[in-house]
Amino acid sequence: MIEVKAYAAYDAETPLKPFDFERRDLGPHHIHIDILFSGVCHSDIHTARSEWGKANYPVVPGHEIVGRVIAVGSEVTAFKVGELAGIGCFVDSCRECQSCKEGEEQYCEQGMTGTYNSFERGTKIPTYGGYSTSITVDEKYALHVSDTLDLAGVAPLLCAGITTYSPLKYLKVGKGHKVAVLGLGGLGHMAVKFAASFGAEVTMLSTSPSKEADARKLGAHNFALISDESVMASLQNSFDFIINTISAQHEYATYLNLLRKNGTMVLLGIPPIPSAAPAMTLIRKRRSIIGSLIGGIAETQEMLDYCAEHNIASDVEVIDMKYINEAYDRMEKSDVKYRFVIDMASMK
């Protein structure tokens, strides 16, 4: 077994604290990764606090992982010792259902195996995530990472990056399209970067005038203050797509009227209370609402390669592991631009 140091949530109420455990020994198709950086996703907070259902404590969060391969199993062919590797939101799937066969393992019909707060398939062995010094994973569920980008900025691409890249690619967003991004956080800032990179005209929708400078720096062509009724009236029937990253309670109807005929609003945030979908607003312009969940292994690799080629990474604030509880408090106040990333050297 491999000894590992980590930080974990022991229950829903108390701060995260140190946790030592053992990773299993390498199987023939496993790689062992020394974790260099681990992104901090808002879903880490939801899970640690049992806000999405009771967690399997202790929980070691973290599913935006970048590190270096330090050992490989006897039959591994995709990775070599010394190479960089990434791990995203899941570390296994059934591999047999239609979704898995189509390379969309995130929609596995038997359920994907989460990088943390899950169990290894067919066992009661818990999965522990990236707030740890190392991790073991099947080579089929690991990603190749380029050394051309800052690795701290690469880590959030494994969740925030693919979560926004995937629906934009699915909808074939590109030149000639008008895209609005709702919410300028970890997801929103990546949605702006990708949509602009794909050639779309990007508008940031925000309630805060102070965010305009940042939005434009990230690549937004326009900025609209949605608290201004005259601005909202002027934007009716304007956009082909709205990328909705808001996780707080809000009304979809407020934004659906901003879509053109055949326009689509993509839901990426998960509000605590469902919002009504007004039938007439959808019907009269053949508008639609869709959801999207991260991406499969192949698409995530495609995204990482695209980012390396186009010099795209997340904007991050790098922290020590011992700062994680303060980081959680700041995230609850939206006080981060735009993703915290843990430097795991602080654990070693």
TAGI-V942882 format. One record per helix or strand. SS is the DSSP state (helix for helix, strand for strand). FROM is the first residue (numbers start at 1). LEN is the number of residues. If there is no record, write none. Layout:
((SS FROM LEN) (SS FROM LEN))
This chain:
((strand 2 8) (strand 17 7) (strand 30 11) (helix 42 7) (strand 59 1) (strand 65 8) (strand 84 4) (strand 90 3) (helix 98 4) (helix 105 3) (strand 113 2) (strand 119 1) (strand 126 1) (strand 132 1) (strand 134 5) (helix 139 3) (strand 143 2) (helix 151 8) (helix 160 11) (strand 178 5) (helix 186 12) (strand 201 6) (helix 209 10) (strand 222 4) (helix 229 6) (strand 239 6) (helix 253 4) (strand 259 9) (helix 279 5) (strand 288 4) (helix 297 14) (strand 316 4) (helix 321 12) (strand 339 5) (helix 344 4))
